[in-house]
């Protein structure tokens, strides 16, 4: 791990472990289909947090601060959604989260708002959050703070041609352009791999150059 990074992606479950908090505070976790969900049906993948609950913010800040004291030289700290396999990601649908997301036109509204609040507590650190699956589309009316890094993921894109050359890639480009209008602090997590068979050769050298050029034109500084 790069020593500049203190925590690396999908960290909600690390910062607010459901096996530690859910029994006493189910309200800390996403409201999904009318009930609070701390774990998915498979028993180990954690659901998301309720990002508008003020106690969630305070507890995450406290636990994140403890980790920062253990690695005081690390600059980047990921405060980001868990990696869930559900189609809609199990983001919180409580009235306050839903209202914020509806105002922003996308579920990324509550994600960015939460990252901004955490970043305000740690002005000398960079708080990285994911634009991933349900949160990929940029919000309207809310900008990432200067010390919030957006890690934008193209996991849903076909990779046999450059992103400009297929429908899934063009959808990603639209999302990227939305983030580029809001931030110059964008990290693209690019999936150069064949998930159907991860050990087979994946000849993507001709694809890398046009994609990286596309990223650079859209304020991406890390890849």
C-alpha positions as CSV (number, residue, x, y, z in Angstrom):
1,X,0.0,0.0,0.0
2,X,1.2,3.5,-0.8
3,X,2.2,5.2,2.5
4,X,0.3,8.3,1.4
5,X,-2.9,6.3,1.9
6,X,-4.2,5.5,5.3
7,X,-7.4,3.7,4.3
8,X,-8.2,2.3,0.8
9,X,-11.8,2.1,-0.6
10,X,-15.0,0.4,0.7
11,X,-14.4,1.6,4.2
12,X,-17.8,2.3,5.8
13,X,-17.8,-1.2,7.3
14,X,-14.3,-0.5,8.8
15,X,-15.3,2.9,10.2
16,X,-18.7,1.8,11.5
17,X,-18.5,-2.0,11.9
18,X,-22.1,-3.5,12.1
19,X,-21.0,-6.3,14.4
20,X,-20.0,-3.6,16.9
21,X,-22.8,-1.0,16.4
22,X,-25.9,-2.5,14.7
23,X,-27.5,-4.2,17.7
24,X,-27.6,-1.0,19.7
25,X,-27.8,1.5,16.9
26,X,-29.6,0.1,13.8
27,X,-30.4,3.7,12.8
28,X,-26.8,4.1,11.8
29,X,-27.3,1.9,8.8
30,X,-29.2,2.2,5.6
31,X,-33.0,1.9,5.5
32,X,-33.7,-0.6,2.7
33,X,-37.3,-1.7,1.9
34,X,-38.5,-0.3,5.1
35,X,-36.0,-1.8,7.5
36,X,-32.5,-1.1,8.7
37,X,-29.9,-3.4,7.2
38,X,-26.5,-4.1,8.8
39,X,-25.6,-7.1,6.7
40,X,-26.7,-8.5,3.4
41,X,-28.4,-11.8,3.0
42,X,-25.1,-13.6,2.4
43,X,-24.1,-12.7,6.0
44,X,-20.8,-10.8,5.4
45,X,-21.2,-8.0,2.9
46,X,-22.2,-4.9,4.8
47,X,-25.0,-2.6,3.8
48,X,-24.4,1.2,3.6
49,X,-24.6,3.8,6.2
50,X,-27.3,6.4,7.0
51,X,-25.3,9.4,5.8
52,X,-27.6,12.1,7.2
53,X,-27.6,10.8,10.8
54,X,-25.5,13.2,12.9
55,X,-24.4,10.4,15.2
56,X,-23.0,8.5,12.2
57,X,-20.9,11.5,11.4
58,X,-19.6,11.9,14.9
59,X,-18.8,8.2,15.3
60,X,-17.1,7.9,11.9
61,X,-15.0,11.0,12.6
62,X,-14.0,9.6,16.0
63,X,-13.0,6.2,14.6
64,X,-11.3,7.8,11.6
65,X,-9.3,10.1,13.9
66,X,-8.1,7.1,15.9
67,X,-6.8,5.6,12.7
68,X,-5.1,8.8,11.6
69,X,-3.2,9.0,14.9
70,X,-1.8,5.6,14.1
71,X,-0.6,6.8,10.7
72,X,0.0,10.5,11.1
73,X,1.9,10.9,7.8
74,X,-0.8,9.4,5.6
75,X,-2.6,12.1,3.5
76,X,-5.4,10.2,1.8
77,X,-8.2,8.5,3.8
78,X,-11.0,6.7,2.0
79,X,-14.5,7.3,3.5
80,X,-16.5,5.3,1.0
81,X,-19.4,3.0,0.4
82,X,-19.1,-0.7,0.9
83,X,-18.8,-3.1,-2.0
84,X,-22.2,-4.6,-2.3
85,X,-23.5,-6.8,-5.1
86,X,-27.1,-5.6,-4.9
87,X,-28.2,-3.9,-8.1
88,X,-29.1,-0.7,-6.3
89,X,-26.3,-0.8,-3.7
90,X,-28.4,-0.7,-0.6
91,X,-28.0,3.1,-0.2
92,X,-30.1,4.6,2.5
93,X,-33.8,5.5,1.7
94,X,-34.7,7.1,5.0
95,X,-36.6,10.4,4.5
96,X,-33.6,12.7,5.1
97,X,-31.2,10.7,2.8
98,X,-33.9,10.4,0.2
99,X,-34.7,14.1,0.3
100,X,-31.0,15.0,-0.1
101,X,-30.5,12.6,-3.0
102,X,-33.6,13.8,-4.7
103,X,-32.5,17.4,-4.5
104,X,-29.1,16.4,-6.0
105,X,-30.7,14.3,-8.7
106,X,-28.6,11.3,-7.8
107,X,-27.6,9.1,-4.8
108,X,-24.2,10.7,-4.9
109,X,-25.8,13.7,-3.2
110,X,-25.7,12.2,0.3
111,X,-22.3,10.6,-0.4
112,X,-20.6,13.9,-1.3
113,X,-22.4,15.8,1.5
114,X,-21.1,13.3,4.0
115,X,-17.6,13.3,2.6
116,X,-17.6,17.1,2.8
117,X,-18.6,17.0,6.5
118,X,-15.9,14.6,7.3
119,X,-13.3,16.6,5.3
120,X,-14.2,19.7,7.3
121,X,-13.1,18.0,10.5
122,X,-9.7,17.0,8.9
123,X,-8.7,20.1,6.8
124,X,-5.1,18.9,6.6
125,X,-6.1,15.5,5.1
126,X,-7.6,14.4,1.8
127,X,-10.9,12.5,2.2
128,X,-11.5,10.2,-0.8
129,X,-14.9,8.8,-1.6
130,X,-16.2,6.5,-4.3
131,X,-18.3,7.4,-7.3
132,X,-19.2,3.7,-7.8
133,X,-22.2,1.9,-9.1
134,X,-25.2,3.7,-7.6
135,X,-23.2,6.8,-6.8
136,X,-21.4,7.1,-10.1
137,X,-23.5,10.0,-11.4
138,X,-22.4,13.4,-10.2
139,X,-24.9,15.3,-8.0
140,X,-26.4,18.7,-8.8
141,X,-26.2,21.6,-6.4
142,X,-23.4,20.3,-4.3
143,X,-19.6,20.4,-4.9
144,X,-16.9,18.2,-3.3
145,X,-14.8,20.2,-0.9
146,X,-11.3,21.1,-1.9
147,X,-10.0,18.3,0.2
148,X,-12.4,15.7,-1.0
149,X,-11.1,13.3,-3.7
150,X,-13.6,11.6,-6.0
151,X,-12.6,8.0,-7.0
152,X,-14.6,7.4,-10.1
153,X,-15.0,3.8,-11.2
154,X,-15.8,2.3,-14.6
155,X,-16.5,-1.2,-13.4
156,X,-19.7,-1.4,-15.4
157,X,-18.1,-0.6,-18.8
158,X,-17.2,-3.0,-21.6
159,X,-13.4,-2.9,-22.0
160,X,-12.7,-4.4,-25.4
161,X,-12.6,-1.0,-27.1
162,X,-11.9,2.6,-25.8
163,X,-14.6,4.1,-23.7
164,X,-15.6,6.4,-26.5
165,X,-16.5,3.5,-28.7
166,X,-19.3,1.7,-26.9
167,X,-22.5,2.6,-25.2
168,X,-21.4,1.6,-21.7
169,X,-18.3,3.7,-22.1
170,X,-20.2,6.7,-23.3
171,X,-22.5,6.5,-20.3
172,X,-19.4,6.5,-18.1
173,X,-18.0,9.5,-20.0
174,X,-21.2,11.4,-19.3
175,X,-20.8,10.7,-15.6
176,X,-17.1,11.7,-15.7
177,X,-18.0,15.0,-17.4
178,X,-20.4,15.7,-14.6
179,X,-17.8,15.2,-12.0
180,X,-15.2,17.2,-14.0
181,X,-17.6,20.2,-13.9
182,X,-17.5,20.0,-10.1
183,X,-13.9,19.0,-9.2
184,X,-10.3,19.0,-10.3
185,X,-9.6,16.2,-7.8
186,X,-10.6,13.0,-9.6
187,X,-9.1,9.5,-9.4
188,X,-10.2,7.0,-12.0
189,X,-10.3,3.4,-10.9
190,X,-10.0,1.8,-14.4
191,X,-10.8,-1.9,-14.7
192,X,-8.4,-3.4,-17.2
193,X,-9.4,-7.0,-16.6
194,X,-11.7,-9.7,-17.9
195,X,-13.9,-10.6,-14.9
196,X,-15.2,-13.7,-16.7
197,X,-11.8,-15.3,-16.6
198,X,-9.3,-13.2,-14.6
199,X,-6.2,-15.2,-15.5
200,X,-6.6,-15.1,-19.3
201,X,-4.5,-12.6,-21.3
202,X,-6.3,-9.3,-21.7
203,X,-4.6,-7.4,-24.7
204,X,-5.7,-3.9,-23.9
205,X,-2.6,-1.9,-24.8
206,X,-4.3,-0.1,-27.7
207,X,-7.1,0.9,-25.4
208,X,-5.0,2.5,-22.6
209,X,-3.7,5.5,-24.5
210,X,-7.1,6.9,-25.7
211,X,-8.7,6.2,-22.4
212,X,-5.9,7.9,-20.4
213,X,-6.1,10.9,-22.7
214,X,-9.8,11.1,-22.1
215,X,-9.2,11.0,-18.4
216,X,-6.7,13.8,-18.5
217,X,-9.1,16.0,-20.4
218,X,-11.6,15.6,-17.6
219,X,-9.5,16.7,-14.7
220,X,-8.4,13.2,-13.7
221,X,-5.1,13.5,-11.8
222,X,-4.7,9.9,-10.6
223,X,-5.4,6.6,-12.4
